[in-house]
């Protein structure tokens, strides 16, 4: 697991804020204009989310949003579907709930 990305996400979650995907990538030394680095960031976020779920925590990458949409990228929703967290319903409502769960959890840590 990329500890630099993980620690940044925890910092953001504890503050009750969000981080743009591009800013997270930059902080991790990645260039989002390169497709392989975009895929690598998605892979790293999957690994972090898997770890968090194993610990009984919410999906930490709910605090990562895209500048254009102010929503997570499609990969976040795919991960959540695959993990059984998103089982139909409205993605917007799911995302709002997921982000709130992350903020509440990390505020108490």
N, C-alpha and C positions, 0 to 999 in steps of 0.2 A: 504494500500500500504506500502511496506517495504521501509521506508525512507532511510535506510542505502544503499540499493541497488540503489534506485533512485538517491540519491546524488552522489554516485560513478559514475553512468552512465553520469550524467550531467557534472561532473568533467572531465571525459574522453572525452565527446563530445566537451566541450569547448576548450580542448587542441588539438582537431582535430586528436585524436589517436583512438586506439581500446584497448579492454581488453579481455584477454582470459577468456572463460567461467569458467575454473577451478580457475583462480585468483579471479574472481568476487565471486564465491561460497565461496572460502576461506575467503575473506574479510567479507562476510555475515555470517561466522561461519557454512557453510554447507560443507558436504562431498560428492563430486560428485561420489564417488564409491558406495554410497548407492542409489539404485533406487528411493526410496521415496523422497530423498532430491533432486535428479536430477529433478523429476517431480515437486517438490515444487519450484525450481528455475524457471522452465518453467512457472509455474502458476504465480509467482511473476512478471516475465517479461511480460506476457500477461496483467496483471493488470496495469503495468506501461504503456505499449503500448496503452491500451484502454484509459487510462487517457490522455495520450499525444494526441491521435487522437481526443478525445472530445474537447481538447483545440485548435485544429487546427494545432498541431505540428506534425512533422514526427515521425515514430516509433523509439523510442529512443534505443531499443535493437539492432538496426543495428550496433552498435559499439561493440557488444559481438560476439567473434569468437571462434572457436575451434582451439586448437594448431595444430592438425594434418592437417586440411584442410585449415586453415585460412579463413574459411567461417562460417556463423552462422549455428547452428544446424537445423535439418529438421523442428523442431517445429516453428522456426521463419517464414519459408516459409508457413507453414500451417496456422499460425496466419494471415499472410498477405493475403493469399487467402481468408480465412474466413471473413476478414475485407474489402475485395474488393479492396485491394491495388495491388495484383498480380493477373492479369487476363490472364494467358497464357504467352507466350513469354519465354525468356531466364532467368532463375533464377540468373545466374551470372551477367547479365546486370542489372537486377532489384536490386540485392544486392548492386552493385557499386553505382547506382543512389540513393538508399535508404540511404546508409552510407554518401554519399556526401551531401544529403539533411539535414541529422542530423548535420553534421559538420558545414555547412553553417548557419543553423538556430541558433545553440547554440553559434557560434562565434559572433553573433550579439546581444546576450543577456547579 
